[in-house]
């Protein structure tokens, strides 16, 4: 009985719970909660969020973000209209149309039309405008004829290639101080001369001046690395240049996740946790349960448990709106949280300072022979 489970869980860690199919309803949602809520001591404890006792396990899993809600996209736009200008929800609506699985486009458009067009109605009042008109009767932007489908170049790549270079970015090397310029000139001279100093194995020797001390103790070495790359983190977290001009690179996803979690813990303030809703395509018999999918770390996908704090940097993982600065690899800083959206600020490039909303977007990893699905 589960009452015995709660008694054991209060003392030991229970490693495995019997599987359940999504079609089993409350039993399945109970299993999802048991696998994600630590230290549960009763049914009521499982169904309590922020002091509120919810009526069902299904609603509980939705509120915790462990499964995708039916009205997630609707709430996503509602959250955006509460604390941003109409232009931001409009861009968010366009993002949802392109990247999310939206079933009732017109219904979502009509529900949020007033909020998204508030500035237009205020600046260009017209007695002829009403919600009774067909959306196709409104003047829309002309189609961009500069893009040729016959070129077989993806539209995202075409847009990125069309972005004009900022002359200031090209001339950044002229703004280096004396020591930075000396290092830059030495590195570039070595690159062009192709006379790198190598060891007996043919590996390039890195200068001692740019190497981090290594002691053989994993925890101590990681702490030393973080302190050197991000000195006085909390004192400088409001400085955009401090956040965006340094990074720690790793060759494995699990190491990246571990370093990120340690860095997040070092930031001041409370954390907000988001969970992915993972599923395998064409798996009607539930051969691949959610906890197995949640444990995978395929390339190009964020972790199942995403912990964030205000002011922490994030990187975009796909091209959303290249023309407005939202490209794969764009560096952003978190400025606000909602249940279904994250409010971020672009901190690099010609669009630096722009605030945008990021909704939940379905992602599919590239083909990987490691996975049988």
Buried (B, 14 or more C-beta within 10 A) or exposed (E): EBEEBBEEBEEEEEEEBEEBEBEEEEEBBBBBBBBBBEEBEEBEEBBBEEEEEBEEBBBBBBBBBBBBBEEBBBBBBBBBBEEBEBEBBBBBBEBBEEBBEBEEEEEBBEEBBEBBBBEBEEEEEEEEBEEEEEEEEEEEEEEEEEEEEEEEEEEBEBBBEEBEEEEEEEEEEEEEEEEEEEBEEEEEEBEEEEEEEEEEEEEEEEEEEEEEEEEEEEEEBBEBBBEEEBEEBEEEBEEBEBBBEEEBEEEEBEEBBBBBEEBBEBBEEEEBEBBBBBBBEEEEEBEBBBBEBBEBBBEEBBBBEBBBBBBBBBEBBBBBBBEBBBBBEBBBBBEBBBBBBBBBBBBBBBBEEBBBBBBBBEBEEEEEEEEEE
